Amino acid sequence: MTAHTQETLTSGAPFRLLIHGGAGAVQRDKLSAERELAYHLSMAQSLMAGHAILAAGGNSADAVIAAIAVMEDSPLFNAGRGAVFTHTGRIELDASIMDGATRMAGAVAGVTTTRNPIRAAHAVMIQGDHVLLIGAGADQFAAEQGLEIVDTSYFHTQHRWDQLQKAIAKNRLMLDHDNDAAPPPYDSDQKHGTVGAVALDCHGNLVAGTSTGGLTNKRFGRVGDSPIIGAGTYADNRSVAVSATGTGEMFIRTCAAFHIAEQVRLQRLPLLQAVDQTLAEIAAIGGEGGLIVLDAHGNHAMRFNTSAMYRGLITEDGVARIGIFPGAEEPMSTISTA
């Protein structure tokens, strides 16, 4: 698979923020102009929310949380409000965050009533006793921390419900034709809808965060890479901050986010080379997806081996640069925060 990219490499940038909204087999002719604009505007809002914090001298953790929370509150992305349904018609949400200065981390998995899982993950991190909380215990912890708790109906969107019914029908058809076939856990033709952000603040600190609803029609309490530190999320001021999106099992099996960080820190590989080698390892075992990566000098990359990845960048200039498709086919649009 070929890794597509749109990135700018600079040094000494006071701060910057990168986001992604998922990668996958998104075809340009299947994405209406109206829906494409909606994605651009939502990602611009996400970038601006983080930029407001960084421009005021705030820290990268707050910027990452603000950026991700915007996407969690949007029905466009598979995280929070727009999450996909499990096979049994539930919403189960995962998220994680990591601080590059301290290497403290927090994560939640399988939460069902916490409006913004990224805020719950952050609460786990700053509370400090644990790294990962799951299920009802994680929701209870979020409530005890004063985070917003919602009825499960808040997460129900007709678009995602229809996706579940389509996936179930497709699996049933496959089983009717082959009684020995195991139903696939997801439709590989769909976008891998995870959201994430990485930020560098004016103090030189890196933070990474990731949030997801997982896979449409997932079963048996499945958890992917998004809440797994070192797989879907990693940050270390000595190397990079990483947020991933894609086939989570393969990102777990390659320890993708940590693998990039250690190639940069210990092998002294250029950032882009480390990212591309990691994507190649993921592809070699049948995985696909994308990564956003940022180092403490402001060097960054947004790489993917799928047909598209929803992604954006904002720096101290306050201009949101947003893209979906690769290369010169779609230069990043620019939307000023002014």
N, C-alpha and C positions, 0 to 999 in steps of 0.2 A: 504494500500500500504506500502511496506517496503522501508525505506530510505537506500540507498546504500551510501557508503562514501569511500573516501581515504583522510586522513588528517594526519597532524603531529602537535602535540601540543608542543610548546616550550615557553620559557620565555626569555625576554631580547634581542631578535634578533634586530640588528641595523636597518634593513629594510627588507621589503618583499613585493611582488606583487603577487596577484592571478588574474587569468582571467577565463572567461567562454565564450564559443562560442555557447551556446544553449543546451537544454536538450529535450529529447523526445524518441519516439519509434524507435530507431535506432537498427537494428538487425545486429549482427556481420557478418552473412552470406550474408547480402545485401550490406556490405561496402567492396569494393574491396581494395586489398593491396595498389594499386596505389593511390586511393583516401584517404585512411587512412594516408598514408605517407604525402600526400599533406596537410592534416589537421595538422599533427604533426609539419611539417616544418613551416606552417603559424603561428601556436600558439607559436612555439619557437621564431620566428621573433618578434612577439608581446611582448613576455616576455623579450627578449633581448633589445628591444627598451626602455621599461620601466626601465630595470635594468641599462642601461647606464646612465640614469638620476639619479637614486637613488644612484648608486655607486659613482657618482661625487658629492654627497652631495646635489642634487637637491630635489625639493619638490614633495610630493606625487601627487599633482594635475597634474603637468607636466608629471609624470610617467603614471598616469591613462590615460591621453589624448593620449600620444604617443602609449601606448599599444592598446587602442581601435581604434585609427586611422589606425593602421596596419590592423586590422580586417575589418574596414570599407572599406579599399581599396582593399580587397580581394574578389573575386567573390564566395568564398566558404561559406561565412557567410551571414545571412539575416540581413545585416546592410550596409548602404552606397552602394558600388558598386554591392554587391550581393543581394540587397533587393528584396523582393517578390512584385508581382503586386496586385493592388486592382482589384475589379470586373470590373471597367471601364478601366483597362489597364494603370493605373497611378502608379507612385512610390511615396509613402508618408512616410517620415522618422521621427522618434522620437528619442530623446536622453535627458539625464539629467546627472548632476554632482552635488556633494555636498561635502563641506569642513567640516571636523569634528572639526576643531579648532574654527571656527567662526559660524558654521551652516548656512553659506551662501549657496545658491543653485541656479542653473540655469537650464532651460530646454527649449526644442523646440519640437513642434509636427506638423506633416503634412507638413514638408518642402519638396520641390521638386527639388531644384537646388543647394543646399549647399552640396559641396562634402563631408565634414566631419561634420555631425551634432553634434558630441561631442565637436568640437571646437566652434560651435555656442552656445551650451549650456553653455560652459565655459565663452564665451563673455557675455552672459546674466548675469551670476553669478557675474562677476567682475564689470560689469556696475552698478549693484546694485539696480536699481529702480524697477525691476520686477523679478519674478521667472520663469514664463512660457510665451513664445511667440508662436503663432501658424501661420501656413499657409504662405501666401504671405508676411505678416508682418514680420515673422521670417526670411524668405529668404532675404527680404530687409534689415533688421537689420544686418544679416550676411555680406551682401555685403558692407554695410556702415562701418563695422568693418574691412574690408580688407580681409575677408576670401575668399577662392577660390569658385567661382560660376561656375557651369558647365551646359551644355545643358542636358536636361532630357534624351537624348539618351545615355549619359555616363552610366546610371544605367541599361540600357537594356541588359539583358543576356538571351540567348536562353533557358538555363536550367530553369530559373524562368518563362519565357513566356510559356514554355511547361507545367510547373506545373499549371499555371493559366488555360490553356485550359483543362487540365485534371480535375481540380476542377469544372469548369463550366459544363463540360460534365457529371460528376458524380452527380452534383446537379440537372441537367436537367433530368437525368435518375430517380432520386429519386422522383422528382415531377411528372413524367409521371406515376409512380406507385402509388402515393398518392397525390392527388390534394390538400389535406389539410396540407401536410407537409411543414414546413418552411425550406428553404435551410440552411444547417449548415454553420457557418461563417468560419470554417476551417476544414481541414482534421486531425482528431486526430491521425492518423497514421504517420503524418509527424513530423519532428523535430521542436521544438519551437525555431526558430532561432533568438535569441537575443544575443548580445555580451555585455560583461561587464568586469570591473576590479575594484579591491579594493587594496589600497596601504597604507603602513606604511613607512614613511621616517625616516631618522636618527634624525630628530628633534622631533619625537614622534607624528606626526600628521597623521590622517587618512583621506582618500578621497575615495569616491565611484563614479563610473560612469557606465552608461548603454546606449546602442544604439541599435536600431532595425528598420526593415522595416515593422514590424507588422505581419499580417496574410495574407496568400495567399487568394485572392478572398474576402478580407474584403470590406465592403460597408459603405455608409452613413457617411464618415469622421470618422470612428472608430479610437479611441485612446486607447491603452492598458496601462499597468502599467509602462512601461519603462520610460516615461517622468514624472511620478507622484512621487513626493518626498514623501517618507513614504510607498509607495507601491513597486515600482521596484528598488528604490535607496534610501539609507539613510546613513549618516555618522555623528558620534558624538564621539569626543575623550573620553567622559566619558563612552562609552560603546563599540560600534562596527561600522564598515563600512560594508554595505551590497549591493550586486547587485543580482538581481533575473532574472530568465528566466522561462517561462512556460505559462500556460493559464492565460493571463493577467487580465481578469475580476475577477478571484478568488483571485489573488494577491492584486487587488484593494480592494475587499470586505473584506479581512482580514487585510488590512494595513500591509502587510507581513514584509516589511523591518523595519518599525518603531516598529512593535510588537516584533521582535527579540531584537531590541535595548533596549526597555523598560523592557523586561523580564530580560535582563542582568543587566541593571542599577538599576532598582527599586526593582525587586524581587531577585536580586543577584543569578540568576540561572546560572549554568555552560553554556558556550557558546553552546556546542553541544546539551544540553537539550533544550535550547531556540529555536534552529534551528529546531530540530526534532518536538517539539510541534507545531511550526508554520506550518511546512509541513503537520502535521497531521490535523490541522485545514483547510488547503487548500484542502487536500484530502477529508475531510468530506463534503465539498460542491461541490465535483466533479472536483476539479482542480488537476493539476500535474505540475511538473517542478523541478527546482533546485535553489540553493542559494550558493553563495560564501560569506564567512563572515570572518572578521579579526578584532581583537581587538588591543588596544594600547600596549599590551605586546607581540604581535606577535603570540598569539594563533589564530588558524584559522580552518575553516571547509569548505569542499566542499561537500554538501549533495544534494541528488536528489531522487525522488520517481518514476522515469522513468527508462527505460532500459539502458539509457546512458546519459552522459553529457560531452560535450567537455570542457576540463578544464586544467589548468596548474598553476604552482607555481614556483617562483624563489626567492632566498634569496641572502644574501651577498656572498655566495659561487659561484654565477654565473652559476649555473647548472639549466637548465630548465627541470622541472619535469612535464610530460604531460600524461594525460589519457583520455580515452573515455568511456570505459566500467567499470562496478563496480568490487570491491573486488579483490580477487586473480586471477580472470579470466584474468586480464590484468594489471600487475604492471606498474606503471608509467615509461615510457622510460626517459632516461636522455640525454640531449644534452648540452654540455658545451659551454659557451660563449667565452671561450678562443680561 
